[in-house]
Every structure is written in structure tokens, then in C-alpha cells.
Amino acid sequence: MSVSVVGRHEGGLRFRMEQDGHTFMLDGAREFGGVDAGPRPKNLLLSSLIGCTGMDVASILKKMKVRDYKLEITADGKYNDEHPVHFVDIHLTFSFHGTDLPRKKVDHAVELSQEKYCGVTYMLGKAADLTYSVEYHEEQDES
């Protein structure tokens, strides 16, 4: 399988990206010559990481017949100080909200994504120290 993404320079630091049938803008911060017309390329790696592992976890939990939960994933990244500037530490926090969450199944789904399935985790883990944690926020049953 192969993929092709097109980026068209729109002036300054802006690029109009075409990917998977969608168009979006990338741009730099004002202090670096951009006009803040879109997200930063390196930071989008964290969005890609959340999307990849989140889709894995949702799919695995569906197969495990786990329903009625809400999931929020936060990716915190730390850059190094010299060029090339890149992520050296990334931490993912999986926050699950629900009633009577099946913790063993949820933990297993996250572990499978992080250790076996998520290609973005695999790639970024080659360049940065990538860690994760799972939080549970039990909600009261309204019935």
C-alpha cells in the first residue's frame, strides 16, 4: 500500500495540504514568519498519534463489546533545544469516563494499541521516549 500527500506553497510559511480527499492548511507561528493560518507540522504528529491509537482502542473495545464510555486522549510532547528540533518525550493520557468500566478490557485494549497495532506509536517511539497512562473517571448511574 502506498499513499501520496500534496502540499502547495501559498506564500510565507503556509502550505495547503491535500490528503485522503481532504484539504487543510499548515502554517508557522507569527514569531517564525507565519501568520498562524493553520496547525504546526510537528504538532500534527501528536494529533496523528491520538487518532491512530484512539481508533485502535475504539475498534478493539467494540470487538470486546465494551460500550457506554467516553474517551479523551491527551498527548504531551517535549522538544529538544537544538536543531533539528524534534520530540524527545511524548506522554499519552487515556482518560475513560463511564459507569462500571471494565478496567481489565480497557487496559488490554490500550496495551494492544500501544504495543502491537498503532503504527504512529511505533514510528514516534523510534525518535522519542513514548509513554502512556490510563485514567478512570467513574460516573454515577442515574437510574
C-alpha positions in Angstrom: 0.0 0.0 0.0 1.3 3.5 -0.8 0.0 7.0 -0.1 0.5 10.4 -1.7 0.0 13.7 0.0 0.3 17.0 -1.8 1.4 20.3 -0.3 1.1 23.6 -2.3 3.0 26.6 -1.1 0.6 29.5 -0.6 3.2 32.2 0.4 5.0 32.8 3.6 5.2 29.6 5.6 1.7 28.4 4.5 1.0 25.2 2.7 -2.3 23.9 1.5 -2.3 20.2 2.1 -4.4 17.6 0.2 -4.6 14.3 1.9 -7.2 11.5 1.9 -9.6 13.6 -0.1 -9.4 16.5 2.5 -7.8 19.9 2.3 -6.3 21.7 5.2 -3.7 24.5 5.9 -0.4 24.2 7.7 1.4 27.4 8.8 4.1 28.6 11.2 3.8 30.7 14.3 4.0 34.5 13.8 7.3 34.7 15.6 8.8 32.5 12.9 7.3 34.2 9.9 4.0 32.5 9.7 0.5 34.1 10.1 -1.0 31.3 12.2 -3.3 30.2 9.4 -3.2 26.5 10.5 -1.6 24.0 12.8 2.2 23.4 13.0 3.5 20.3 11.2 5.4 18.8 14.1 2.5 19.2 16.5 0.2 17.4 14.0 2.3 14.3 14.7 0.7 14.4 18.2 -2.8 14.6 16.5 -1.9 11.7 14.3 -0.7 9.7 17.3 -4.0 10.4 19.1 -6.1 9.5 16.0 -4.2 6.3 15.3 -4.2 4.9 18.9 -7.7 6.2 19.6 -9.1 4.4 16.5 -7.3 1.2 17.6 -8.7 1.4 21.1 -12.3 2.2 19.9 -12.2 -0.7 17.4 -10.7 -3.2 20.0 -13.3 -2.2 22.6 -16.1 -2.6 20.1 -14.9 -6.1 19.4 -14.8 -6.7 23.2 -18.4 -5.5 23.3 -17.4 -2.6 25.6 -19.9 0.2 25.1 -21.1 3.3 27.1 -17.8 5.0 27.7 -16.3 8.3 26.7 -12.6 8.6 25.8 -10.4 11.6 25.8 -6.7 11.2 24.9 -4.1 13.9 25.6 -0.6 13.9 24.1 2.0 16.0 25.9 5.2 16.4 23.9 8.6 17.9 24.9 11.0 19.2 22.3 14.8 19.2 22.5 16.7 22.6 22.4 18.9 22.3 19.3 18.4 21.7 15.6 16.8 19.6 14.3 14.2 20.4 16.9 12.1 17.2 17.5 10.1 15.5 20.2 12.3 13.7 22.8 9.5 12.8 25.2 5.8 12.1 24.5 3.3 11.0 27.1 -0.3 9.9 26.2 -3.0 10.0 28.8 -6.1 7.9 28.0 -9.0 9.2 30.1 -12.0 7.0 30.3 -15.3 8.2 31.6 -18.3 5.9 32.4 -20.1 3.7 34.8 -18.7 0.3 35.8 -15.9 0.5 33.3 -14.4 -3.0 32.6 -10.8 -1.9 33.5 -9.1 -5.2 32.5 -10.6 -5.0 29.0 -9.8 -1.2 28.7 -6.2 -1.7 29.9 -5.8 -4.6 27.4 -7.2 -2.5 24.5 -4.8 0.4 25.2 -1.9 -2.0 25.6 -2.6 -3.8 22.3 -2.8 -0.4 20.5 0.5 0.8 22.1 2.4 -2.4 21.9 1.2 -4.0 18.7 -1.1 -2.1 16.4 -0.6 1.7 16.3 1.9 2.5 13.5 2.3 6.1 14.6 3.2 4.9 18.1 5.8 2.6 16.5 7.3 5.4 14.4 7.4 8.1 17.0 8.7 5.6 19.6 11.8 5.3 17.4 12.6 9.0 17.9 11.2 9.8 21.3 10.6 8.3 24.7 6.9 7.5 24.3 5.0 6.6 27.5 1.3 6.3 28.4 -1.1 6.1 31.3 -4.8 5.2 31.7 -7.1 7.2 33.9 -10.6 6.2 35.0 -13.4 8.6 35.9 -16.3 6.7 37.2 -19.7 8.3 36.8 -22.7 7.6 38.9 -25.5 5.6 37.3 -28.5 7.9 37.0 -31.1 5.1 37.3 
